[in-house]
Amino acid sequence: MHFFSDNATPVCPQVMAAIAAADQADHGYDGDRWSARLDSAFSALFETEVKALWVATGTAANSIALATLCPPYGGILAHEEAHIVIDECGAPGFFTHGATIMPLPGDGAKLTPDTVAAKLKTIRPDVHQSPARALSITQASEYGRVYLPAEVAALGDLARAYGLGFHMDGARFANAVACLGCAPADITWRAGVDALSFGCVKNGGMVGEALLFFGPQAEVRAEDAKRWRKRSGHLFSKGRYLAAQILAMLEGDLWLANARAANAAARALAQAIPARLLHPVEANELFVRLTADEAAQLRTRGFDFYDWGDGAARLVTNWAQDAAAVAPFAAALAALDP
């Protein structure tokens, strides 16, 4: 059983069927009838007017979003362990043509208004320092922690007060919504978020993510994003295959059902080893204390996962699992403790 990453999971059947259904002649790039439906589909989901476009990867979605929010001379505030800081090979700086990442600490890979405000107060207004122009958070965070609506709103208020564009890396946005049981709007535009990278691949898609823009500048930013998409080589000539996948995820709330299954599987594992958890389990990631011998023992029994620092492991559940599916692993983990 594999618990490496939800990037490596199979494509869910509904998405595969949608790809096959889109396999017919239509207009190229994003001029097809599937791409044309993205704005209305996401506007219905988020209960407001949304500008949406497909993007090849999560890294591209994050970086293009930030390029629309931050000029080359500006700074992007983010957690020091955020994906855009340590796992994207400098892509945000590449796409923005030089914007500075301003990494900040925070428990569970989450930012707080106090930490962000303290950093903002240290930046001089003269031309010798990069001014902060954007704030980026990850929902759920790199340690599987979920921002509550009030926490996002507090950061959104701060972003507005300082004139910052507010971006959310939502690679596991679905898992966060499934955990909170809230409306998607409550942790995005209602809380001040300007741009959202809406994850699909980790949640059962094959390739392609959705980049969403909210608010009065949404249309202008979306048009800028389209040019960044083309300039960076991410404009697929047959974009209908990406759009069809995204639409399939939205139909019947498949995106949410998949995330609920993954979260339930994570909870089942967490209940087997509560004393070993290094962080609360809120989405579909677990960080657990394991010795090298214990990790080796589990691997010999066919359970795969990543080591995560000295004496720790990361376990990631996915849409194709549920509590019943992970029961053998839960039992093996529980058996580690006498």
N, C-alpha and C positions, 0 to 999 in steps of 0.2 A: 504494500500500500504506500502510495506516494504522498508526502506532505511537504515537498520542496517549496512549491509556489503555485498559486492559482493561475499563473501565466501558462503553465504546462498542461492544463486540463483539456479534455476533449471539447469539441464544439458541440453545443447543445442542439438537439435535433431540429427545433423550430428555426434556429438560425441557419442550419444547413439547408433546410427546406426553402428558406427565404432566398438564399443565394441561388439555388436552382431555379426558383420562380423568376428571378431577375435575369436569367440567362436568355435574353432575347434582345433584339435590336432596339436601340433607343438613342437619345442624344448623348454625346460624350461629355466627359468631365463632370460638372455638377448640373448639367442642363436636363437631366432625366427626370421622370415623374416620381421616382423614389426620393431623390435629393430634394425635390420641390416640396415634399411633404414634411421635411424635418422641422421647419419653423412652426407649423401648426401643431404637429404632434407634441413637441416639447412645450409649446405655449399652453396646450391643454394640461399637460402634466404639472407644470409649474404655476398655473393659474395667473399668468401674465404674459405679455408679449415677449417672446424669446427669439433671438437670432441664433440659428444653429448651423454648424457645418461639420462635415466629417473630416477627420484627420487620420493619417496613417497610424500613428503611435501615440502613446501617452506622453513620451518625451516631447514630441512635436506639439501636442496639444498644450502642454504646460508652457513650452518655450514661446510658441506663437502668441498665446494669451499674454504672457509677460511682455512680449515685444510691443503689443498694442497698449500696454499700461505704463511702460517705463522707457524713457529715452536712453540713449547710449551713455549719457553722463550721469544717470540716476542710480539709485540703490534699491535693492529688493530685500526687504526684511523677511527672514524665514528661519525656521528652527534649524539648529546646527546639524541635525540628523535627517533633515528633509530630503526627499528624493532628488529635488532640484539642486541640492547642495552636494550630495556625495555619490549619487548614482546616475547622473546624466552627462558625465564627461564634459562639463562646462557648456552644455547646450544652451542654457538661458543666456549666458554671456555671448555665445556665438550668434544666436538669433537676434538679440538686442543690439548687436554690434558693440558690446563692451560694458553693459550695465554691471554694477558691482553687487555681488551677493553679500548681504550683511547677516551672518549667522548669529542666532541667539539661543540660549539654553532654555530648558523647560522640562518638567517631569512628564514622562510618558510621551515625549516628542511633541508636546503641545505648547503653544505660546499662550501667554497671559497678557492682558492689557498693561499691567504694571511693568513687565519686562520690556515690552515694545516701547512704551512711553519713556522708560529710562534710557533706552538707546536713542530715541529721537531727540531727547534733550541734550545729548552729547554732541550732536552734529551741528557744527557752526553754519551760519547762513552765508558765509563768504564763498568765493569761487574756488577756494583751495580744497574743499571737501565735496564729496559726492552727496547730493541731497537725496533723502529717501523719497521714492516716488511710487513704490508698490509694496504691498504686504501679501505674502503667500502662506497659506496654511494647508495642511493635508488632512482630509476627512475620509476615512478614519486615518489616524496618524501612523507613523512608521512602527509604532509599538502596539497597534491595534486599538488605541484609545479613541474615543468618540467625543467630539465637541458637542456640547449641549446647545440648543438654540440660543439660550441666553449668553453662552460663552462666545458664540459666533457674533451675536449682535453687539456685545461689548467691544469686540475687536472691530466690527464694522463702524461703530460710533467713533472709535479712535481713528480709523482710516479716514473717515469723512472730515473729522476735525483737523487732520494734518494734510488733507488733500491727496491721500494715497489711493491708487487703484487697488482693489481688493480681489485677489485671485484665490480660488480653491482648487487644489489638486484632488480630484475625486476619483482616483483610480479604484478605490473601494467605497465610493459614495453610496452605492446600493446597500452595502453591509451596514453603513452608518444609519441610513434611513430605516432599515429593517430592525436595527437595535433600538432606535429611539421611538419608532412607531409614530413619527411626526409626518407632516406634509413636507415634500421636498422643498417647497417655498420657504418653510420656517427656518431652514439652515442655509439658505442661499440669499435670494434677492431681498426678502423681508428682513434679513439680518445684515444687509449692506453689501453682499457679494456682487461684484461686477462681472466676473468671468469664472466659469466652471469647466474644468476638464471632467467630463462625465464618462467614467470608465465602463467599457463593455467587454474587452478581451478577458480580463480576470473573471468575469461573471458569465462566461459561456460563449463569447464571440470568437470569431476566427481572426479577424484583423480589422482595425479601425476603431476609433474612439469618437465621441462627440464633443465639440467645443461650443459652449453656450455663452451668450452675452445677454446681460440684463440691463434694464434702466434706460435713461434718456440718451445715452451715448452708444447703445447697443448696435444700432445700424451702422454707425461710422466705424466702430471698432471691428465689426464683422467684415466690413468691406476691406479694412486694413488687413485683417487676418487672412482673407482670401489671397491677397497679394503676397503676404508672407508665406502662405502655403505654396503658392506657385514658385516664388523665388527660391524656396528651400528644396524644391524638387519633390514635394509631397502632394501635388495635384494629380491624382490618378486619372487616366484617360477614360476609365470605365468605373467611375465613382459610384454607379448604381449598386455595385456589389457591396460596398461599404454601407451605403445608405439603407439598403434592404436589411442588412444585419441589425442595424441600430433600430429600425422600425419594428423588426420582429421582437427585439428585446422589450420594446414599450407595449406592444399589443398584449392585452390581457394581463398587464403587470408582470410579465415574465421576468424582467430585471429584478423585481422585488421578491418573487417566489424563489428564484435562484439564490439570492442573497440570504433569504431566511433559511434555506437548507444548509448553506455553508455555515451560517452562524449557529444553527442548532448542532451541527457536527462539532464545532469548536466548544460549545458549552458542554457537550457530552464528554469530551476529552478533559476539559477543565474540572469537571466534577469527579473525575477519576484521580486527579493529582492536585487537590487544592493547596496543599502545603508547599508544593514545588513551583507555584506560579510566581514569576517575577513582576508581572503586571496584571491588573484586572483584565479579564477577557470580555470584551465588549463587541467585537466584530468577529472576524474569522482567522485571527492570528493568536498563537499562544507562544509565550516565551517562558521556558521552564528550566529548572535546575536539574542537570543530568551530569553524572561523572562520565569520564571517558569510557570506563568499563560498561556502564549502563547503556550508553549510546551504542557501543559496539554490540552489546547483547541484543538490543532492539533491532539493529540492522541485520544481524544474522537471522532474525526471524522474518525479514522481508519488509520492515518498516523504514522508509527513507525520509530524511529531513536534513536541514542545514544545521551545522554547529554555529553558535552565535556568541562568540567570545569564550572566555575561559569558563568551563563548567556550565554552559548554557546551550540551549537548542531553541530553534524557531520551528514551530509547527504551523502549517497553513492548510486550512480546510477549503473545500471548494463546492461549487454548485452541484456537482455530480455526487456529492456525499450527503448524508444526513446522520442523525444519531445512530440509527441501526447500522448504517454502512461502516461507521468507525468503531463499532462495539469491540471488535477484536483488538484494535490498538488501545482502546480505553482499558480493556482488561489487562493487556500487557503492561501498560503504564501503572495501573493500580497494583500489580503484582510486584513492582519494584520496592514498595514499602511493606515491610512485614506487618 
